[in-house]
Amino acid sequence: MTGAKQDVLRELSFGQRVAEDEVDQLADYFVQTEQWRQLVRGQVDVVFGPKGAGKSAMYSTLLQLSDAMYEDGIVLISAEKPRGTPAFRTLSEDAPASEIEFVSLWKMYILSLIGSMFDDMNIAGQRAEEVKAALVGEGLLPTSKASLGARLKMVLAWVRRRLAPESVEGGVELDPFTGMPSGLNGKITLREPSVAEDAGGAVSVDSLLADANEVMVLNNLSAWVVFDRLDVAFSDSHDLEANALRALFKCYLDLLSYSNISLKIFLRNDIWTKIVDGGFREASHITRHLTINWSQASLLNLVVKRILNRQAVVAYAAVDASAVLLSASLQRKLFDSFYPEKIDVGRNNPATFEWILGRVQDGTKTVAPREVIHILTEAKSNQLAMLERGEDEPQGSELFTRQAVRDALPTVSRVRLEQTIYAEYPEVKAWLEALDSEKSDQFPSSLAQIWGVNEDEATQRARRLVEVGVFELRGDKKAPRYWVPFLYRPGLAVVQGKAI
């Protein structure tokens, strides 16, 4: 191997931790797992996963494949912006007041998106023209330049007008001489139109969606309306989040009857759990779903793909990148050539890659790609700083020392606590801050003493921390023990050992 290690390290990039920050580069090193293949084959509608598991990477990569998907007869319609302020954040400022309002909002928003797709693609035919004409008549077919947020505001205002008490009769205008319907204030209704409304040319949202589905069938196309970043959009209010998402899934179930229109929803599994725990009888009907999980092999593949994304690194390693990516053993050999054999010496300590996975695993035994990328990126920064200070180069072909990797964990721990745990679960912050300098193994009795509460309350808090992954439950039901994963120890200043 040739080349200055410092120069190679500068070229080495593991990418961004957050998919929204590297949309344009994702295709270069996206890992096409079997779960991904199920999604693009249309076998899955709902993708669950913890924060940092890769949902947004799937979403962004899917949108980048729009042209290829279209060749297979699939039109992708993004219901949310891949980055920037979420369109749905509008709803936090002016939330629908009832479930029927929310369900109606989702249906009309989806219909409006499909109508604009007909317009943009010049899809002709009587039914397509009828769908577009109905939307135009309601002011719900904005130009392609209109933002998703603006479209959502239009739809919400329309839904509220339709649900207002004075609109219950459908806005029918009667001829003063005949007493018969002479016209309608609006042509689209949220329910099936009455006889009078039907005579005036009114049509329901559901009927228009059925017409839109028929248009897709006649044109040998399928529309996938794709939703992501829902956790960001409704982060200001858990109640709003639950109401909005419960209504979205009810809308999803209603649309299952349409063969050529489907929703694709990417959602954190802890948010889904909250929705179900809060009461959602229809949850058992949502069967076309998967939960993202990463094996050790797929995580290694993700890391190596990113390593090989820079030509200078490939040249330094003197490997055939294509051959490496086709062989799991070559991928491991490449990784091992860049890193020391072990971070903590000793016969029973794990090899470096396993050490990294163990250090970023949370209490639910989940390893998120986001933290793997973060620890590797921090190790690179540490190693460059060490070399710039004139410290010795790593030995042999290695690009990293044990110290550079070991010192990366505290930053990863702090960021995980601040940007995930404290941001998503602010109620646990004070409990965790009280663990400063405490031992990593705790019991109900020791936690009760730390928190100044009785053991029943301490157990309830500990169970909550198990749910969010900061504690790992060990022991048994009669004698529970709560273990702090390595991921959170530096950030909490927790030390190894059992509480007395």
Sequence and secondary structure as in RCSB ss.txt:
>XXXX:A:sequence
MTGAKQDVLRELSFGQRVAEDEVDQLADYFVQTEQWRQLVRGQVDVVFGPKGAGKSAMYSTLLQLSDAMYEDGIV
LISAEKPRGTPAFRTLSEDAPASEIEFVSLWKMYILSLIGSMFDDMNIAGQRAEEVKAALVGEGLLPTSKASLGA
RLKMVLAWVRRRLAPESVEGGVELDPFTGMPSGLNGKITLREPSVAEDAGGAVSVDSLLADANEVMVLNNLSAWV
VFDRLDVAFSDSHDLEANALRALFKCYLDLLSYSNISLKIFLRNDIWTKIVDGGFREASHITRHLTINWSQASLL
NLVVKRILNRQAVVAYAAVDASAVLLSASLQRKLFDSFYPEKIDVGRNNPATFEWILGRVQDGTKTVAPREVIHI
LTEAKSNQLAMLERGEDEPQGSELFTRQAVRDALPTVSRVRLEQTIYAEYPEVKAWLEALDSEKSDQFPSSLAQI
WGVNEDEATQRARRLVEVGVFELRGDKKAPRYWVPFLYRPGLAVVQGKAI
>XXXX:A:secstr
  S HHHHHHH     SSGGGGTTTHHHH    HHHHHHHTT  SEEEE TTSSHHHHHHHHHHTHHHHHHTTEE
EEESS SSSS GGGHHHHS  SSHHHHHHHHHHHHHHHHHHHHHHTT  SHHHHHHHHHHHHTT    TTS HHH
HHHHHHHHHHHHHSGGGTT SEEE TTT SEEEES SEESS   HHHHHTT EEHHHHHHHHHHHHHHTT EEEE
EE  HHHHTTT HHHHHHHHHHHHHHHHHHTT TTEEEEEEEEHHHHHHHHHTT GGGGG  SEEE    HHHHH
HHHHHHHTTSHHHHHHHT  HHHHHT HHHHHHHHHHHS SBSS STTS BHHHHHHHHHB TTS B HHHHHHH
HHHHHHHHHHHHHTT    STT S  HHHHHTTHHHHHHHHIIIIIHHH GGGHHHHHTTTT EEEE HHHHHHH
HTS HHHHHHHHHHHHHHTSSEEEE SSSEEEE  GGGHHHHT EEEE  
